[in-house]
């Protein structure tokens, strides 16, 4: 808070207390960004400058002894050319050290920064900076807006800056994920007897990246979960299917546990689809944390606003469900379906049915379709919930309705099987199209 200025909330972060923290510096090095213009980072700096109507905006990454600007808009010389300053000229270091936004209306009167040389040499007077974090929570730097005159930052401006910072942080995390995937591929290639040709290598990298972006299933008390992902058989295809299970601690007011699950599919079968899938899944996770007590439709709507706001413009389908285990052991589920094949539920008695309720896919232009609708259902203990992508029931020369009915009948026969057996049996017994990925996830409610 600065003179009554609001400060936006951010995700949990690792408060380093030391700019030389080894984990943070390692992530900075792996990101591969420095004092050179980077198109992706430039995009975010320019959007901040235009959206907040400020003369200067920066993507600042803070090293142990300096800050560098891979993204800069409106920065004057000589710093616009060198794209770096010593820490004596850094406000952003305070964002890194605290892991929190820093909002200042007039730096000349602010005890934290009034002696900072950026006030004298860069003309910084008003400042608003939001943390940029990696997947481990290390604060790598900040996305900041700078004015040369005193300014009272409006809540809408800070919200816009926070949204852009979330997108910028996602971009940084994806770069780190790509780096990890490339290193893993390089290690494996050393052990292989021969190199695959360039087409095979590119497909392998894409599929490994997709696998790396899929969720490791958590252990949830009272819930057995199994999921399988199978890539398309055709080598020219790489898909954007995902599954996710996210326990949300302390989100139910009556003391029960809450788990948010999703299955979805990004439009397209190229490497971009796999990369976009990772962004969408992460954004949905963030929305689920922020809105754990709300209906699934609020999660999807929050994602859609961010999707449009940061210019990701991802399109696809998904089912997002909120499973709530009450203190008495019973389960209730609510879900929203954005253009995706409906989930199926099998009761302990063997009754298998589709969970109907179907809205528009996400990523359509504003104004198409109405308000998203949530569906609700109470489920007895022992029920089996199955979610899948369209590749399981759709394909060239097949009838999706007939295959869905086959799936429903098969699941009824598997009502007593454990989730691993269910997903393995379904994947093995339902012939699938070679041109689409398949995801199947089964959850046994204990």
ChimeraX attribute file (.defattr): number of C-alpha atoms within 10 A of each C-alpha:
attribute: neighborCount
match mode: 1-to-1
recipient: residues
	/A:1	12
	/A:2	15
	/A:3	11
	/A:4	9
	/A:5	16
	/A:6	16
	/A:7	21
	/A:8	16
	/A:9	11
	/A:10	16
	/A:11	14
	/A:12	12
	/A:13	19
	/A:14	17
	/A:15	15
	/A:16	18
	/A:17	12
	/A:18	13
	/A:19	19
	/A:20	14
	/A:21	13
	/A:22	12
	/A:23	11
	/A:24	26
	/A:25	18
	/A:26	11
	/A:27	20
	/A:28	22
	/A:29	12
	/A:30	16
	/A:31	19
	/A:32	11
	/A:33	18
	/A:34	20
	/A:35	18
	/A:36	15
	/A:37	15
	/A:38	14
	/A:39	11
	/A:40	13
	/A:41	21
	/A:42	19
	/A:43	15
	/A:44	23
	/A:45	28
	/A:46	20
	/A:47	17
	/A:48	28
	/A:49	22
	/A:50	13
	/A:51	12
	/A:52	21
	/A:53	14
	/A:54	19
	/A:55	16
	/A:56	23
	/A:57	30
	/A:58	28
	/A:59	30
	/A:60	30
	/A:61	25
	/A:62	30
	/A:63	22
	/A:64	15
	/A:65	11
	/A:66	16
	/A:67	25
	/A:68	24
	/A:69	30
	/A:70	22
	/A:71	26
	/A:72	29
	/A:73	23
	/A:74	15
	/A:75	17
	/A:76	13
	/A:77	10
	/A:78	11
	/A:79	15
	/A:80	14
	/A:81	12
	/A:82	12
	/A:83	22
	/A:84	22
	/A:85	18
	/A:86	15
	/A:87	18
	/A:88	15
	/A:89	21
	/A:90	21
	/A:91	26
	/A:92	27
	/A:93	25
	/A:94	21
	/A:95	26
	/A:96	31
	/A:97	18
	/A:98	17
	/A:99	27
	/A:100	23
	/A:101	25
	/A:102	23
	/A:103	25
	/A:104	26
	/A:105	23
	/A:106	22
	/A:107	25
	/A:108	18
	/A:109	12
	/A:110	14
	/A:111	9
	/A:112	12
	/A:113	20
	/A:114	15
	/A:115	15
	/A:116	18
	/A:117	17
	/A:118	20
	/A:119	20
	/A:120	13
	/A:121	10
	/A:122	15
	/A:123	14
	/A:124	22
	/A:125	23
	/A:126	22
	/A:127	26
	/A:128	25
	/A:129	29
	/A:130	31
	/A:131	31
	/A:132	32
	/A:133	28
	/A:134	24
	/A:135	16
	/A:136	13
	/A:137	16
	/A:138	23
	/A:139	31
	/A:140	27
	/A:141	30
	/A:142	30
	/A:143	31
	/A:144	28
	/A:145	26
	/A:146	26
	/A:147	21
	/A:148	17
	/A:149	14
	/A:150	15
	/A:151	15
	/A:152	16
	/A:153	20
	/A:154	11
	/A:155	13
	/A:156	10
	/A:157	16
	/A:158	22
	/A:159	14
	/A:160	18
	/A:161	25
	/A:162	24
	/A:163	18
	/A:164	23
	/A:165	26
	/A:166	23
	/A:167	22
	/A:168	24
	/A:169	22
	/A:170	21
	/A:171	17
	/A:172	25
	/A:173	21
	/A:174	20
	/A:175	17
	/A:176	20
	/A:177	20
	/A:178	21
	/A:179	16
	/A:180	15
	/A:181	19
	/A:182	15
	/A:183	12
	/A:184	14
	/A:185	16
	/A:186	11
	/A:187	10
	/A:188	10
	/A:189	14
	/A:190	10
	/A:191	8
	/A:192	9
	/A:193	7
	/A:194	8
	/A:195	10
	/A:196	12
	/A:197	8
	/A:198	9
	/A:199	10
	/A:200	13
	/A:201	14
	/A:202	15
	/A:203	17
	/A:204	16
	/A:205	17
	/A:206	23
	/A:207	21
	/A:208	18
	/A:209	23
	/A:210	25
	/A:211	17
	/A:212	15
	/A:213	22
	/A:214	18
	/A:215	15
	/A:216	12
	/A:217	13
	/A:218	13
	/A:219	11
	/A:220	14
	/A:221	11
	/A:222	13
	/A:223	15
	/A:224	17
	/A:225	21
	/A:226	18
	/A:227	23
	/A:228	16
	/A:229	20
	/A:230	16
	/A:231	21
	/A:232	20
	/A:233	14
	/A:234	12
	/A:235	14
	/A:236	13
	/A:237	19
	/A:238	25
	/A:239	27
	/A:240	27
	/A:241	33
	/A:242	29
	/A:243	27
	/A:244	21
	/A:245	22
	/A:246	18
	/A:247	20
	/A:248	18
	/A:249	13
	/A:250	13
	/A:251	19
	/A:252	16
	/A:253	8
	/A:254	9
	/A:255	12
	/A:256	17
	/A:257	22
	/A:258	24
	/A:259	20
	/A:260	24
	/A:261	22
	/A:262	24
	/A:263	25
	/A:264	28
	/A:265	28
	/A:266	24
	/A:267	19
	/A:268	18
	/A:269	18
	/A:270	15
	/A:271	20
	/A:272	15
	/A:273	23
	/A:274	28
	/A:275	20
	/A:276	21
	/A:277	26
	/A:278	24
	/A:279	21
	/A:280	26
	/A:281	22
	/A:282	17
	/A:283	22
	/A:284	22
	/A:285	21
	/A:286	17
	/A:287	20
	/A:288	27
	/A:289	18
	/A:290	16
	/A:291	17
	/A:292	23
	/A:293	16
	/A:294	13
	/A:295	21
	/A:296	29
	/A:297	23
	/A:298	20
	/A:299	24
	/A:300	23
	/A:301	16
	/A:302	18
	/A:303	22
	/A:304	23
	/A:305	13
	/A:306	22
	/A:307	21
	/A:308	15
	/A:309	14
	/A:310	17
	/A:311	11
	/A:312	15
	/A:313	15
	/A:314	18
	/A:315	19
	/A:316	22
	/A:317	22
	/A:318	27
	/A:319	28
	/A:320	27
	/A:321	26
	/A:322	25
	/A:323	21
	/A:324	21
	/A:325	24
	/A:326	15
	/A:327	11
	/A:328	7
	/A:329	14
	/A:330	16
	/A:331	22
	/A:332	17
	/A:333	20
	/A:334	18
	/A:335	25
	/A:336	29
	/A:337	31
	/A:338	24
	/A:339	18
	/A:340	25
	/A:341	26
	/A:342	23
	/A:343	22
	/A:344	20
	/A:345	25
	/A:346	24
	/A:347	19
	/A:348	16
	/A:349	11
	/A:350	17
	/A:351	15
	/A:352	23
	/A:353	17
	/A:354	16
	/A:355	20
	/A:356	13
	/A:357	17
	/A:358	18
	/A:359	19
	/A:360	18
	/A:361	16
	/A:362	22
	/A:363	19
	/A:364	15
	/A:365	9
	/A:366	9
	/A:367	7
	/A:368	8
	/A:369	11
	/A:370	9
	/A:371	11
	/A:372	17
	/A:373	16
	/A:374	18
	/A:375	17
	/A:376	14
	/A:377	11
	/A:378	12
	/A:379	21
	/A:380	14
	/A:381	18
	/A:382	20
	/A:383	21
	/A:384	30
	/A:385	23
	/A:386	24
	/A:387	25
	/A:388	30
	/A:389	27
	/A:390	23
	/A:391	24
	/A:392	23
	/A:393	23
	/A:394	19
	/A:395	17
	/A:396	10
	/A:397	7
	/A:398	13
	/A:399	11
	/A:400	17
	/A:401	11
	/A:402	12
	/A:403	18
	/A:404	19
	/A:405	15
	/A:406	13
	/A:407	19
	/A:408	20
	/A:409	15
	/A:410	17
	/A:411	26
	/A:412	19
	/A:413	15
	/A:414	18
	/A:415	22
	/A:416	19
	/A:417	14
	/A:418	16
	/A:419	22
	/A:420	16
	/A:421	14
	/A:422	25
	/A:423	24
	/A:424	14
	/A:425	15
	/A:426	16
	/A:427	18
	/A:428	10
	/A:429	10
	/A:430	14
	/A:431	14
	/A:432	22
	/A:433	20
	/A:434	16
	/A:435	19
	/A:436	24
	/A:437	25
	/A:438	25
	/A:439	23
	/A:440	24
	/A:441	25
	/A:442	24
	/A:443	24
	/A:444	22
	/A:445	23
	/A:446	16
